[in-house]
Amino acid sequence: MIDASEELVNDLYTMVDHQTYMRQREQSHRETIDSTNRRLLLWTIAEALLLVSMAMWQVSYIRQFFEVKRMM
């Protein structure tokens, strides 16, 4: 009877240790994912701003070809 209860206590401690390890691992992975998502968001915003500025520059550059230049 004592051997069975000791075995159950040891198994319980093993499960608690495993669960603690899994929670720490999940927290570490969550921090990595959050960091990656933040960097991805910043990169996407920067890329969108670059695309908008390039489009505006292209429109202004193309307009120069169609401007009528008068000679006085």
PQR file with spaces between the fields and no chain letter, atoms N, CA, C, O and H, PARSE charges and radii, in Angstrom:
ATOM       1  N    MET     1       0.822   -1.197    0.000 -0.4000 1.5000
ATOM       2  CA   MET     1       0.000    0.000    0.000 -0.0000 2.0000
ATOM       3  C    MET     1       0.865    1.259    0.000  0.5500 1.7000
ATOM       4  O    MET     1       0.559    2.214   -0.714 -0.5500 1.4000
ATOM       5  N    ILE     2       1.919    1.273    0.774 -0.4000 1.5000
ATOM       6  CA   ILE     2       2.785    2.445    0.843 -0.0000 2.0000
ATOM       7  C    ILE     2       3.524    2.634   -0.474  0.5500 1.7000
ATOM       8  O    ILE     2       3.722    3.767   -0.911 -0.5500 1.4000
ATOM       9  H    ILE     2       2.168    0.497    1.354  0.4000 1.0000
ATOM      10  N    ASP     3       3.932    1.553   -1.108 -0.4000 1.5000
ATOM      11  CA   ASP     3       4.623    1.659   -2.385 -0.0000 2.0000
ATOM      12  C    ASP     3       3.719    2.287   -3.438  0.5500 1.7000
ATOM      13  O    ASP     3       4.177    3.100   -4.242 -0.5500 1.4000
ATOM      14  H    ASP     3       3.771    0.632   -0.754  0.4000 1.0000
ATOM      15  N    ALA     4       2.471    1.928   -3.442 -0.4000 1.5000
ATOM      16  CA   ALA     4       1.533    2.477   -4.426 -0.0000 2.0000
ATOM      17  C    ALA     4       1.319    3.967   -4.188  0.5500 1.7000
ATOM      18  O    ALA     4       1.265    4.741   -5.144 -0.5500 1.4000
ATOM      19  H    ALA     4       2.099    1.268   -2.789  0.4000 1.0000
ATOM      20  N    SER     5       1.197    4.376   -2.935 -0.4000 1.5000
ATOM      21  CA   SER     5       0.986    5.798   -2.658 -0.0000 2.0000
ATOM      22  C    SER     5       2.242    6.607   -2.979  0.5500 1.7000
ATOM      23  O    SER     5       2.142    7.724   -3.487 -0.5500 1.4000
ATOM      24  H    SER     5       1.240    3.746   -2.159  0.4000 1.0000
ATOM      25  N    GLU     6       3.420    6.058   -2.688 -0.4000 1.5000
ATOM      26  CA   GLU     6       4.671    6.741   -3.052 -0.0000 2.0000
ATOM      27  C    GLU     6       4.795    6.881   -4.562  0.5500 1.7000
ATOM      28  O    GLU     6       5.240    7.910   -5.072 -0.5500 1.4000
ATOM      29  H    GLU     6       3.501    5.150   -2.275  0.4000 1.0000
ATOM      30  N    GLU     7       4.399    5.844   -5.255 -0.4000 1.5000
ATOM      31  CA   GLU     7       4.454    5.883   -6.720 -0.0000 2.0000
ATOM      32  C    GLU     7       3.494    6.946   -7.262  0.5500 1.7000
ATOM      33  O    GLU     7       3.831    7.671   -8.198 -0.5500 1.4000
ATOM      34  H    GLU     7       4.037    5.009   -4.840  0.4000 1.0000
ATOM      35  N    LEU     8       2.305    7.035   -6.675 -0.4000 1.5000
ATOM      36  CA   LEU     8       1.341    8.053   -7.093 -0.0000 2.0000
ATOM      37  C    LEU     8       1.863    9.462   -6.808  0.5500 1.7000
ATOM      38  O    LEU     8       1.695   10.364   -7.628 -0.5500 1.4000
ATOM      39  H    LEU     8       2.031    6.446   -5.915  0.4000 1.0000
ATOM      40  N    VAL     9       2.487    9.648   -5.661 -0.4000 1.5000
ATOM      41  CA   VAL     9       3.057   10.959   -5.310 -0.0000 2.0000
ATOM      42  C    VAL     9       4.182   11.308   -6.277  0.5500 1.7000
ATOM      43  O    VAL     9       4.267   12.444   -6.744 -0.5500 1.4000
ATOM      44  H    VAL     9       2.622    8.915   -4.995  0.4000 1.0000
ATOM      45  N    ASN    10       5.041   10.348   -6.580 -0.4000 1.5000
ATOM      46  CA   ASN    10       6.132   10.598   -7.524 -0.0000 2.0000
ATOM      47  C    ASN    10       5.587   10.925   -8.919  0.5500 1.7000
ATOM      48  O    ASN    10       6.079   11.831   -9.592 -0.5500 1.4000
ATOM      49  H    ASN    10       4.973    9.426   -6.201  0.4000 1.0000
ATOM      50  N    ASP    11       4.578   10.182   -9.337 -0.4000 1.5000
ATOM      51  CA   ASP    11       3.961   10.458  -10.634 -0.0000 2.0000
ATOM      52  C    ASP    11       3.306   11.834  -10.656  0.5500 1.7000
ATOM      53  O    ASP    11       3.350   12.535  -11.667 -0.5500 1.4000
ATOM      54  H    ASP    11       4.179    9.446   -8.791  0.4000 1.0000
ATOM      55  N    LEU    12       2.701   12.214   -9.540 -0.4000 1.5000
ATOM      56  CA   LEU    12       2.083   13.534   -9.441 -0.0000 2.0000
ATOM      57  C    LEU    12       3.139   14.628   -9.563  0.5500 1.7000
ATOM      58  O    LEU    12       2.938   15.605  -10.285 -0.5500 1.4000
ATOM      59  H    LEU    12       2.666   11.645   -8.719  0.4000 1.0000
ATOM      60  N    TYR    13       4.264   14.473   -8.861 -0.4000 1.5000
ATOM      61  CA   TYR    13       5.348   15.452   -8.974 -0.0000 2.0000
ATOM      62  C    TYR    13       5.904   15.512  -10.394  0.5500 1.7000
ATOM      63  O    TYR    13       6.240   16.586  -10.894 -0.5500 1.4000
ATOM      64  H    TYR    13       4.427   13.680   -8.275  0.4000 1.0000
ATOM      65  N    THR    14       5.996   14.360  -11.031 -0.4000 1.5000
ATOM      66  CA   THR    14       6.465   14.323  -12.412 -0.0000 2.0000
ATOM      67  C    THR    14       5.511   15.082  -13.333  0.5500 1.7000
ATOM      68  O    THR    14       5.949   15.821  -14.215 -0.5500 1.4000
ATOM      69  H    THR    14       5.723   13.488  -10.625  0.4000 1.0000
ATOM      70  N    MET    15       4.212   14.898  -13.125 -0.4000 1.5000
ATOM      71  CA   MET    15       3.223   15.601  -13.941 -0.0000 2.0000
ATOM      72  C    MET    15       3.266   17.109  -13.691  0.5500 1.7000
ATOM      73  O    MET    15       3.137   17.899  -14.626 -0.5500 1.4000
ATOM      74  H    MET    15       3.856   14.298  -12.409  0.4000 1.0000
ATOM      75  N    VAL    16       3.446   17.503  -12.441 -0.4000 1.5000
ATOM      76  CA   VAL    16       3.538   18.930  -12.110 -0.0000 2.0000
ATOM      77  C    VAL    16       4.775   19.533  -12.765  0.5500 1.7000
ATOM      78  O    VAL    16       4.703   20.628  -13.323 -0.5500 1.4000
ATOM      79  H    VAL    16       3.551   16.861  -11.682  0.4000 1.0000
ATOM      80  N    ASP    17       5.903   18.841  -12.707 -0.4000 1.5000
ATOM      81  CA   ASP    17       7.128   19.319  -13.352 -0.0000 2.0000
ATOM      82  C    ASP    17       6.936   19.454  -14.861  0.5500 1.7000
ATOM      83  O    ASP    17       7.347   20.444  -15.467 -0.5500 1.4000
ATOM      84  H    ASP    17       5.961   17.952  -12.253  0.4000 1.0000
ATOM      85  N    HIS    18       6.308   18.449  -15.452 -0.4000 1.5000
ATOM      86  CA   HIS    18       6.079   18.465  -16.898 -0.0000 2.0000
ATOM      87  C    HIS    18       5.141   19.617  -17.282  0.5500 1.7000
ATOM      88  O    HIS    18       5.361   20.304  -18.279 -0.5500 1.4000
ATOM      89  H    HIS    18       5.974   17.645  -14.960  0.4000 1.0000
ATOM      90  N    GLN    19       4.113   19.810  -16.489 -0.4000 1.5000
ATOM      91  CA   GLN    19       3.162   20.880  -16.773 -0.0000 2.0000
ATOM      92  C    GLN    19       3.834   22.251  -16.630  0.5500 1.7000
ATOM      93  O    GLN    19       3.581   23.150  -17.432 -0.5500 1.4000
ATOM      94  H    GLN    19       3.934   19.251  -15.679  0.4000 1.0000
ATOM      95  N    THR    20       4.673   22.412  -15.630 -0.4000 1.5000
ATOM      96  CA   THR    20       5.415   23.666  -15.447 -0.0000 2.0000
ATOM      97  C    THR    20       6.334   23.913  -16.634  0.5500 1.7000
ATOM      98  O    THR    20       6.409   25.031  -17.144 -0.5500 1.4000
ATOM      99  H    THR    20       4.878   21.682  -14.978  0.4000 1.0000
ATOM     100  N    TYR    21       7.028   22.879  -17.071 -0.4000 1.5000
ATOM     101  CA   TYR    21       7.904   22.994  -18.236 -0.0000 2.0000
ATOM     102  C    TYR    21       7.114   23.392  -19.479  0.5500 1.7000
ATOM     103  O    TYR    21       7.546   24.259  -20.240 -0.5500 1.4000
ATOM     104  H    TYR    21       6.967   21.971  -16.657  0.4000 1.0000
ATOM     105  N    MET    22       5.967   22.767  -19.684 -0.4000 1.5000
ATOM     106  CA   MET    22       5.155   23.076  -20.864 -0.0000 2.0000
ATOM     107  C    MET    22       4.641   24.511  -20.818  0.5500 1.7000
ATOM     108  O    MET    22       4.581   25.172  -21.855 -0.5500 1.4000
ATOM     109  H    MET    22       5.617   22.063  -19.066  0.4000 1.0000
ATOM     110  N    ARG    23       4.269   25.006  -19.645 -0.4000 1.5000
ATOM     111  CA   ARG    23       3.815   26.395  -19.526 -0.0000 2.0000
ATOM     112  C    ARG    23       4.942   27.366  -19.835  0.5500 1.7000
ATOM     113  O    ARG    23       4.725   28.373  -20.509 -0.5500 1.4000
ATOM     114  H    ARG    23       4.317   24.469  -18.803  0.4000 1.0000
ATOM     115  N    GLN    24       6.150   27.073  -19.349 -0.4000 1.5000
ATOM     116  CA   GLN    24       7.301   27.930  -19.643 -0.0000 2.0000
ATOM     117  C    GLN    24       7.615   27.924  -21.135  0.5500 1.7000
ATOM     118  O    GLN    24       7.918   28.962  -21.722 -0.5500 1.4000
ATOM     119  H    GLN    24       6.327   26.255  -18.802  0.4000 1.0000
ATOM     120  N    ARG    25       7.538   26.757  -21.730 -0.4000 1.5000
ATOM     121  CA   ARG    25       7.803   26.623  -23.160 -0.0000 2.0000
ATOM     122  C    ARG    25       6.760   27.386  -23.973  0.5500 1.7000
ATOM     123  O    ARG    25       7.100   28.058  -24.947 -0.5500 1.4000
ATOM     124  H    ARG    25       7.291   25.914  -21.253  0.4000 1.0000
ATOM     125  N    GLU    26       5.488   27.283  -23.574 -0.4000 1.5000
ATOM     126  CA   GLU    26       4.424   28.000  -24.267 -0.0000 2.0000
ATOM     127  C    GLU    26       4.638   29.509  -24.151  0.5500 1.7000
ATOM     128  O    GLU    26       4.452   30.239  -25.125 -0.5500 1.4000
ATOM     129  H    GLU    26       5.213   26.737  -22.783  0.4000 1.0000
ATOM     130  N    GLN    27       5.027   29.978  -22.965 -0.4000 1.5000
ATOM     131  CA   GLN    27       5.267   31.411  -22.768 -0.0000 2.0000
ATOM     132  C    GLN    27       6.424   31.889  -23.639  0.5500 1.7000
ATOM     133  O    GLN    27       6.351   32.961  -24.239 -0.5500 1.4000
ATOM     134  H    GLN    27       5.178   29.386  -22.174  0.4000 1.0000
ATOM     135  N    SER    28       7.471   31.111  -23.705 -0.4000 1.5000
ATOM     136  CA   SER    28       8.619   31.467  -24.540 -0.0000 2.0000
ATOM     137  C    SER    28       8.219   31.549  -26.010  0.5500 1.7000
ATOM     138  O    SER    28       8.598   32.491  -26.705 -0.5500 1.4000
ATOM     139  H    SER    28       7.531   30.240  -23.217  0.4000 1.0000
ATOM     140  N    HIS    29       7.464   30.578  -26.478 -0.4000 1.5000
ATOM     141  CA   HIS    29       7.019   30.574  -27.876 -0.0000 2.0000
ATOM     142  C    HIS    29       6.057   31.726  -28.148  0.5500 1.7000
ATOM     143  O    HIS    29       6.095   32.333  -29.218 -0.5500 1.4000
ATOM     144  H    HIS    29       7.156   29.813  -25.913  0.4000 1.0000
ATOM     145  N    ARG    30       5.200   32.023  -27.183 -0.4000 1.5000
ATOM     146  CA   ARG    30       4.258   33.134  -27.345 -0.0000 2.0000
ATOM     147  C    ARG    30       5.011   34.460  -27.486  0.5500 1.7000
ATOM     148  O    ARG    30       4.651   35.294  -28.316 -0.5500 1.4000
ATOM     149  H    ARG    30       5.169   31.530  -26.314  0.4000 1.0000
ATOM     150  N    GLU    31       6.060   34.654  -26.672 -0.4000 1.5000
ATOM     151  CA   GLU    31       6.868   35.876  -26.763 -0.0000 2.0000
ATOM     152  C    GLU    31       7.548   35.966  -28.123  0.5500 1.7000
ATOM     153  O    GLU    31       7.620   37.046  -28.710 -0.5500 1.4000
ATOM     154  H    GLU    31       6.353   33.977  -25.997  0.4000 1.0000
ATOM     155  N    THR    32       8.044   34.847  -28.624 -0.4000 1.5000
ATOM     156  CA   THR    32       8.682   34.832  -29.940 -0.0000 2.0000
ATOM     157  C    THR    32       7.677   35.186  -31.030  0.5500 1.7000
ATOM     158  O    THR    32       7.989   35.966  -31.930 -0.5500 1.4000
ATOM     159  H    THR    32       7.985   33.970  -28.147  0.4000 1.0000
ATOM     160  N    ILE    33       6.487   34.626  -30.957 -0.4000 1.5000
ATOM     161  CA   ILE    33       5.452   34.897  -31.954 -0.0000 2.0000
ATOM     162  C    ILE    33       5.014   36.351  -31.900  0.5500 1.7000
ATOM     163  O    ILE    33       4.837   36.985  -32.940 -0.5500 1.4000
ATOM     164  H    ILE    33       6.234   33.993  -30.226  0.4000 1.0000
ATOM     165  N    ASP    34       4.836   36.888  -30.692 -0.4000 1.5000
ATOM     166  CA   ASP    34       4.442   38.289  -30.558 -0.0000 2.0000
ATOM     167  C    ASP    34       5.503   39.222  -31.121  0.5500 1.7000
ATOM     168  O    ASP    34       5.181   40.200  -31.796 -0.5500 1.4000
ATOM     169  H    ASP    34       4.980   36.373  -29.847  0.4000 1.0000
ATOM     170  N    SER    35       6.756   38.924  -30.848 -0.4000 1.5000
ATOM     171  CA   SER    35       7.856   39.729  -31.371 -0.0000 2.0000
ATOM     172  C    SER    35       7.871   39.681  -32.899  0.5500 1.7000
ATOM     173  O    SER    35       8.031   40.709  -33.556 -0.5500 1.4000
ATOM     174  H    SER    35       7.018   38.129  -30.300  0.4000 1.0000
ATOM     175  N    THR    36       7.706   38.498  -33.453 -0.4000 1.5000
ATOM     176  CA   THR    36       7.699   38.343  -34.908 -0.0000 2.0000
ATOM     177  C    THR    36       6.520   39.089  -35.523  0.5500 1.7000
ATOM     178  O    THR    36       6.667   39.727  -36.565 -0.5500 1.4000
ATOM     179  H    THR    36       7.576   37.662  -32.920  0.4000 1.0000
ATOM     180  N    ASN    37       5.353   39.014  -34.887 -0.4000 1.5000
ATOM     181  CA   ASN    37       4.183   39.716  -35.410 -0.0000 2.0000
ATOM     182  C    ASN    37       4.379   41.231  -35.380  0.5500 1.7000
ATOM     183  O    ASN    37       3.970   41.925  -36.311 -0.5500 1.4000
ATOM     184  H    ASN    37       5.234   38.495  -34.041  0.4000 1.0000
ATOM     185  N    ARG    38       5.004   41.751  -34.317 -0.4000 1.5000
ATOM     186  CA   ARG    38       5.275   43.187  -34.249 -0.0000 2.0000
ATOM     187  C    ARG    38       6.210   43.624  -35.368  0.5500 1.7000
ATOM     188  O    ARG    38       5.964   44.627  -36.038 -0.5500 1.4000
ATOM     189  H    ARG    38       5.337   41.188  -33.561  0.4000 1.0000
ATOM     190  N    ARG    39       7.286   42.864  -35.567 -0.4000 1.5000
ATOM     191  CA   ARG    39       8.233   43.209  -36.636 -0.0000 2.0000
ATOM     192  C    ARG    39       7.575   43.112  -38.007  0.5500 1.7000
ATOM     193  O    ARG    39       7.835   43.937  -38.883 -0.5500 1.4000
ATOM     194  H    ARG    39       7.486   42.049  -35.023  0.4000 1.0000
ATOM     195  N    LEU    40       6.731   42.116  -38.193 -0.4000 1.5000
ATOM     196  CA   LEU    40       6.030   41.957  -39.462 -0.0000 2.0000
ATOM     197  C    LEU    40       5.077   43.121  -39.704  0.5500 1.7000
ATOM     198  O    LEU    40       4.975   43.612  -40.828 -0.5500 1.4000
ATOM     199  H    LEU    40       6.519   41.446  -37.482  0.4000 1.0000
ATOM     200  N    LEU    41       4.383   43.564  -38.672 -0.4000 1.5000
ATOM     201  CA   LEU    41       3.480   44.708  -38.798 -0.0000 2.0000
ATOM     202  C    LEU    41       4.255   45.964  -39.167  0.5500 1.7000
ATOM     203  O    LEU    41       3.840   46.703  -40.060 -0.5500 1.4000
ATOM     204  H    LEU    41       4.466   43.165  -37.759  0.4000 1.0000
ATOM     205  N    LEU    42       5.372   46.217  -38.494 -0.4000 1.5000
ATOM     206  CA   LEU    42       6.179   47.405  -38.811 -0.0000 2.0000
ATOM     207  C    LEU    42       6.726   47.338  -40.239  0.5500 1.7000
ATOM     208  O    LEU    42       6.734   48.341  -40.953 -0.5500 1.4000
ATOM     209  H    LEU    42       5.709   45.617  -37.768  0.4000 1.0000
ATOM     210  N    TRP    43       7.171   46.181  -40.642 -0.4000 1.5000
ATOM     211  CA   TRP    43       7.697   46.009  -42.003 -0.0000 2.0000
ATOM     212  C    TRP    43       6.590   46.251  -43.033  0.5500 1.7000
ATOM     213  O    TRP    43       6.828   46.883  -44.062 -0.5500 1.4000
ATOM     214  H    TRP    43       7.165   45.366  -40.062  0.4000 1.0000
ATOM     215  N    THR    44       5.393   45.754  -42.761 -0.4000 1.5000
ATOM     216  CA   THR    44       4.272   45.928  -43.682 -0.0000 2.0000
ATOM     217  C    THR    44       3.885   47.395  -43.795  0.5500 1.7000
ATOM     218  O    THR    44       3.612   47.880  -44.893 -0.5500 1.4000
ATOM     219  H    THR    44       5.200   45.241  -41.925  0.4000 1.0000
ATOM     220  N    ILE    45       3.860   48.105  -42.671 -0.4000 1.5000
ATOM     221  CA   ILE    45       3.547   49.534  -42.706 -0.0000 2.0000
ATOM     222  C    ILE    45       4.612   50.292  -43.498  0.5500 1.7000
ATOM     223  O    ILE    45       4.280   51.143  -44.323 -0.5500 1.4000
ATOM     224  H    ILE    45       4.082   47.710  -41.780  0.4000 1.0000
ATOM     225  N    ALA    46       5.876   49.995  -43.256 -0.4000 1.5000
ATOM     226  CA   ALA    46       6.960   50.654  -43.988 -0.0000 2.0000
ATOM     227  C    ALA    46       6.854   50.357  -45.487  0.5500 1.7000
ATOM     228  O    ALA    46       7.050   51.247  -46.315 -0.5500 1.4000
ATOM     229  H    ALA    46       6.146   49.304  -42.585  0.4000 1.0000
ATOM     230  N    GLU    47       6.551   49.129  -45.824 -0.4000 1.5000
ATOM     231  CA   GLU    47       6.426   48.757  -47.230 -0.0000 2.0000
ATOM     232  C    GLU    47       5.249   49.480  -47.883  0.5500 1.7000
ATOM     233  O    GLU    47       5.362   49.920  -49.027 -0.5500 1.4000
ATOM     234  H    GLU    47       6.392   48.406  -45.152  0.4000 1.0000
ATOM     235  N    ALA    48       4.130   49.610  -47.184 -0.4000 1.5000
ATOM     236  CA   ALA    48       2.966   50.312  -47.724 -0.0000 2.0000
ATOM     237  C    ALA    48       3.296   51.789  -47.945  0.5500 1.7000
ATOM     238  O    ALA    48       2.936   52.361  -48.974 -0.5500 1.4000
ATOM     239  H    ALA    48       4.039   49.253  -46.255  0.4000 1.0000
ATOM     240  N    LEU    49       3.981   52.403  -46.976 -0.4000 1.5000
ATOM     241  CA   LEU    49       4.373   53.806  -47.137 -0.0000 2.0000
ATOM     242  C    LEU    49       5.320   53.980  -48.323  0.5500 1.7000
ATOM     243  O    LEU    49       5.202   54.946  -49.078 -0.5500 1.4000
ATOM     244  H    LEU    49       4.273   51.939  -46.141  0.4000 1.0000
ATOM     245  N    LEU    50       6.241   53.064  -48.484 -0.4000 1.5000
ATOM     246  CA   LEU    50       7.163   53.127  -49.620 -0.0000 2.0000
ATOM     247  C    LEU    50       6.413   52.998  -50.943  0.5500 1.7000
ATOM     248  O    LEU    50       6.708   53.724  -51.893 -0.5500 1.4000
ATOM     249  H    LEU    50       6.337   52.280  -47.871  0.4000 1.0000
ATOM     250  N    LEU    51       5.447   52.082  -51.015 -0.4000 1.5000
ATOM     251  CA   LEU    51       4.680   51.902  -52.249 -0.0000 2.0000
ATOM     252  C    LEU    51       3.848   53.137  -52.577  0.5500 1.7000
ATOM     253  O    LEU    51       3.766   53.538  -53.738 -0.5500 1.4000
ATOM     254  H    LEU    51       5.207   51.493  -50.244  0.4000 1.0000
ATOM     255  N    VAL    52       3.231   53.743  -51.565 -0.4000 1.5000
ATOM     256  CA   VAL    52       2.434   54.947  -51.796 -0.0000 2.0000
ATOM     257  C    VAL    52       3.332   56.086  -52.260  0.5500 1.7000
ATOM     258  O    VAL    52       2.979   56.810  -53.191 -0.5500 1.4000
ATOM     259  H    VAL    52       3.297   53.417  -50.621  0.4000 1.0000
ATOM     260  N    SER    53       4.480   56.255  -51.627 -0.4000 1.5000
ATOM     261  CA   SER    53       5.382   57.332  -52.040 -0.0000 2.0000
ATOM     262  C    SER    53       5.926   57.092  -53.448  0.5500 1.7000
ATOM     263  O    SER    53       6.073   58.042  -54.217 -0.5500 1.4000
ATOM     264  H    SER    53       4.766   55.667  -50.870  0.4000 1.0000
ATOM     265  N    MET    54       6.221   55.867  -53.790 -0.4000 1.5000
ATOM     266  CA   MET    54       6.694   55.566  -55.154 -0.0000 2.0000
ATOM     267  C    MET    54       5.588   55.842  -56.178  0.5500 1.7000
ATOM     268  O    MET    54       5.863   56.367  -57.257 -0.5500 1.4000
ATOM     269  H    MET    54       6.102   55.095  -53.165  0.4000 1.0000
ATOM     270  N    ALA    55       4.363   55.500  -55.853 -0.4000 1.5000
ATOM     271  CA   ALA    55       3.254   55.760  -56.772 -0.0000 2.0000
ATOM     272  C    ALA    55       3.063   57.254  -56.976  0.5500 1.7000
ATOM     273  O    ALA    55       2.839   57.705  -58.100 -0.5500 1.4000
ATOM     274  H    ALA    55       4.140   55.074  -54.976  0.4000 1.0000
ATOM     275  N    MET    56       3.151   58.022  -55.900 -0.4000 1.5000
ATOM     276  CA   MET    56       3.015   59.479  -56.026 -0.0000 2.0000
ATOM     277  C    MET    56       4.148   60.064  -56.865  0.5500 1.7000
ATOM     278  O    MET    56       3.923   60.949  -57.691 -0.5500 1.4000
ATOM     279  H    MET    56       3.334   57.655  -54.987  0.4000 1.0000
ATOM     280  N    TRP    57       5.357   59.568  -56.653 -0.4000 1.5000
ATOM     281  CA   TRP    57       6.496   60.050  -57.442 -0.0000 2.0000
ATOM     282  C    TRP    57       6.307   59.700  -58.924  0.5500 1.7000
ATOM     283  O    TRP    57       6.589   60.527  -59.792 -0.5500 1.4000
ATOM     284  H    TRP    57       5.540   58.849  -55.983  0.4000 1.0000
ATOM     285  N    GLN    58       5.836   58.490  -59.219 -0.4000 1.5000
ATOM     286  CA   GLN    58       5.630   58.080  -60.600 -0.0000 2.0000
ATOM     287  C    GLN    58       4.576   58.938  -61.285  0.5500 1.7000
ATOM     288  O    GLN    58       4.731   59.305  -62.449 -0.5500 1.4000
ATOM     289  H    GLN    58       5.607   57.818  -58.515  0.4000 1.0000
ATOM     290  N    VAL    59       3.503   59.258  -60.565 -0.4000 1.5000
ATOM     291  CA   VAL    59       2.456   60.108  -61.145 -0.0000 2.0000
ATOM     292  C    VAL    59       3.023   61.476  -61.463  0.5500 1.7000
ATOM     293  O    VAL    59       2.779   62.012  -62.544 -0.5500 1.4000
ATOM     294  H    VAL    59       3.377   58.960  -59.619  0.4000 1.0000
ATOM     295  N    SER    60       3.777   62.049  -60.537 -0.4000 1.5000
ATOM     296  CA   SER    60       4.342   63.382  -60.794 -0.0000 2.0000
ATOM     297  C    SER    60       5.358   63.321  -61.926  0.5500 1.7000
ATOM     298  O    SER    60       5.444   64.262  -62.715 -0.5500 1.4000
ATOM     299  H    SER    60       3.975   61.613  -59.659  0.4000 1.0000
ATOM     300  N    TYR    61       6.114   62.264  -62.026 -0.4000 1.5000
ATOM     301  CA   TYR    61       7.116   62.136  -63.082 -0.0000 2.0000
ATOM     302  C    TYR    61       6.442   61.997  -64.450  0.5500 1.7000
ATOM     303  O    TYR    61       6.880   62.611  -65.422 -0.5500 1.4000
ATOM     304  H    TYR    61       6.044   61.500  -61.385  0.4000 1.0000
ATOM     305  N    ILE    62       5.387   61.199  -64.524 -0.4000 1.5000
ATOM     306  CA   ILE    62       4.676   61.004  -65.793 -0.0000 2.0000
ATOM     307  C    ILE    62       3.971   62.295  -66.211  0.5500 1.7000
ATOM     308  O    ILE    62       3.891   62.591  -67.403 -0.5500 1.4000
ATOM     309  H    ILE    62       5.031   60.700  -63.734  0.4000 1.0000
ATOM     310  N    ARG    63       3.461   63.064  -65.254 -0.4000 1.5000
ATOM     311  CA   ARG    63       2.792   64.327  -65.585 -0.0000 2.0000
ATOM     312  C    ARG    63       3.730   65.280  -66.306  0.5500 1.7000
ATOM     313  O    ARG    63       3.292   66.064  -67.148 -0.5500 1.4000
ATOM     314  H    ARG    63       3.526   62.823  -64.285  0.4000 1.0000
ATOM     315  N    GLN    64       4.993   65.221  -65.989 -0.4000 1.5000
ATOM     316  CA   GLN    64       5.958   66.115  -66.631 -0.0000 2.0000
ATOM     317  C    GLN    64       6.005   65.887  -68.145  0.5500 1.7000
ATOM     318  O    GLN    64       6.267   66.825  -68.898 -0.5500 1.4000
ATOM     319  H    GLN    64       5.349   64.584  -65.305  0.4000 1.0000
ATOM     320  N    PHE    65       5.757   64.671  -68.593 -0.4000 1.5000
ATOM     321  CA   PHE    65       5.782   64.386  -70.021 -0.0000 2.0000
ATOM     322  C    PHE    65       4.600   65.005  -70.753  0.5500 1.7000
ATOM     323  O    PHE    65       4.691   65.279  -71.949 -0.5500 1.4000
ATOM     324  H    PHE    65       5.543   63.910  -67.981  0.4000 1.0000
ATOM     325  N    PHE    66       3.499   65.226  -70.058 -0.4000 1.5000
ATOM     326  CA   PHE    66       2.306   65.713  -70.690 -0.0000 2.0000
ATOM     327  C    PHE    66       2.041   67.196  -70.445  0.5500 1.7000
ATOM     328  O    PHE    66       1.013   67.722  -70.870 -0.5500 1.4000
ATOM     329  H    PHE    66       3.425   65.003  -69.086  0.4000 1.0000
ATOM     330  N    GLU    67       2.952   67.863  -69.772 -0.4000 1.5000
ATOM     331  CA   GLU    67       2.785   69.285  -69.559 -0.0000 2.0000
ATOM     332  C    GLU    67       3.073   70.016  -70.869  0.5500 1.7000
ATOM     333  O    GLU    67       3.982   69.658  -71.618 -0.5500 1.4000
ATOM     334  H    GLU    67       3.788   67.436  -69.426  0.4000 1.0000
ATOM     335  N    VAL    68       2.284   71.033  -71.116 -0.4000 1.5000
ATOM     336  CA   VAL    68       2.489   71.846  -72.301 -0.0000 2.0000
ATOM     337  C    VAL    68       3.459   72.947  -71.924  0.5500 1.7000
ATOM     338  O    VAL    68       3.223   73.716  -70.992 -0.5500 1.4000
ATOM     339  H    VAL    68       1.545   71.324  -70.507  0.4000 1.0000
ATOM     340  N    LYS    69       4.546   73.009  -72.658 -0.4000 1.5000
ATOM     341  CA   LYS    69       5.545   74.018  -72.395 -0.0000 2.0000
ATOM     342  C    LYS    69       5.421   75.087  -73.488  0.5500 1.7000
ATOM     343  O    LYS    69       5.603   74.815  -74.675 -0.5500 1.4000
ATOM     344  H    LYS    69       4.738   72.385  -73.415  0.4000 1.0000
ATOM     345  N    ARG    70       5.113   76.286  -73.055 -0.4000 1.5000
ATOM     346  CA   ARG    70       4.934   77.375  -74.008 -0.0000 2.0000
ATOM     347  C    ARG    70       6.243   78.129  -74.179  0.5500 1.7000
ATOM     348  O    ARG    70       7.007   78.342  -73.238 -0.5500 1.4000
ATOM     349  H    ARG    70       4.966   76.507  -72.091  0.4000 1.0000
ATOM     350  N    MET    71       6.450   78.505  -75.374 -0.4000 1.5000
ATOM     351  CA   MET    71       7.624   79.329  -75.671 -0.0000 2.0000
ATOM     352  C    MET    71       7.171   80.760  -75.860  0.5500 1.7000
ATOM     353  O    MET    71       6.208   81.022  -76.581 -0.5500 1.4000
ATOM     354  H    MET    71       5.829   78.332  -76.139  0.4000 1.0000
ATOM     355  N    MET    72       7.836   81.655  -75.238 -0.4000 1.5000
ATOM     356  CA   MET    72       7.468   83.065  -75.349 -0.0000 2.0000
ATOM     357  C    MET    72       8.316   83.779  -76.326  0.5500 1.7000
ATOM     358  O    MET    72       8.137   84.978  -76.539 -0.5500 1.4000
ATOM     359  H    MET    72       8.618   81.442  -74.653  0.4000 1.0000
